[in-house]
């Protein structure tokens, strides 16, 4: 499996939290805006006081697509990529992968789960609640 860079200065906290079984998003502590993609400086107010906030781990299915042809040997088709809007903050949408061709509907409730993909590397994934 292709492994993300889990030590990036902007996204490292996201992957560290996932390794602990927590879903987080970055937000500005000055104006409250959710920052996605996560950054250390708020593009809304210019504030530099940002931090990671725990999310409930639930969301709404925004969109999806099913892949029927393998584009990489480690990703056997079919699989479905989902885009989920967090219930905590609709400004944040996160991707996930579901094996196969699940029955999905726009707006359905989704629940996070955590997949260990390598030693110390955990990815948040989504499934229908």
Secondary structure, 3 states (H helix, E strand, C coil): CCCCCCCCCCCHHHHHHHHCCCCEEEEECCCCCEECCCCCCCCCCCCCCEEEEECCCEEEEEEEEEECCCCECCECCCEEEEEEEECCCCCCEEEEEEECCCCCCCCCEEEEEEEEEECCEEEEEEEEC
